[in-house]
C-alpha cells in the first residue's frame, strides 16, 4: 500500500561480495585440515589451535614445540607485513584481485613444497617448517584481506562467532512478536539475509574440512590445487569487474 513505509533499497540490499566469505571459509577449512593431517597437528588458519598446542607443550613436551613456536611467530610477523603492504596499496583499484591471486600462489607453493619434500620426517625438521610457513603466509594474508580489503565482519578461519550469530538470527526470526512486518520490513529482510549468509558460511566451512580431508588421504598435498584454482578464478572475476568499471568510468568522462 502507498501509505505503508517500504524499506529503502540500501537497507534491504544484501552485503556486496557475500560470496567471498563463503568461498574463503571453504578454503580455510580445506587448508587447515591438510595442515592438521600433514603437518603434525598444526593449524595455520585457526592459529589459536596451534597456540593452545604450544601452551600444552610447555607442560607436556611432545617434540613439536619448535615448529608450533615458529608457526605462531611467523603468523604474527606476516600479519604486520600484509597490513602494512595493503595499507600502502589501499588506493590501487586492483588490490582485491592481487590479494586473492597472491594467496593462490602461496597455496600452490604449499602444495608443491609439501609434495616435493614428503615424506616429512618430523615436526621440527627444517623441511616441515618450510612447508608450514607457506601455509602460514597464505592464511595470514586471508585474515588480513577480509578485514582490510573486503571489510567483512564474517570470520572465515574460525566459526565460533558465526555459530553465535547464526543462533541469534534464528532466535530473532522465530521469536513471536520480534518484528512487526509492516513497520520493520527492512529489519526482517536483514535478519533473514544474515541467517542465510551465516548458514552458507558454516556449510562451506564444514564442506571444506570434509573435502580437504578426503582429498588429502586420496592424493596428498597436490589436492591443494583445488583451493588455489578457486582463488585464481575469484581473483580473475574481481579483476575483470574492476576493469569493466574503470572503462565505463573513463567513457563517462
Protein Blocks (a to p, Z undefined) as FASTA:
>chain_A
ZZbccddfklmpccehklmmmmmmmmmmmmmmmmmmmngoiafklmmlmmmmmmmmmmmg
ghimmmmmmmmmmmmmmmmmmmmmmmmmmmpmklmmmmmmmmmmmmmmmmmmmmmmpccf
bfklmklmmmmmmmmmmmmmmmmmmmmmnopabdfkbcklmmmmmmmmmmmmmmghkacf
klmmmmmmmmmmmmmmmmmmmmmmmmmmmmmmmmmmmnommlmmmmmmmmmmmmmmmmmm
mmmmmmmmmmmZZ
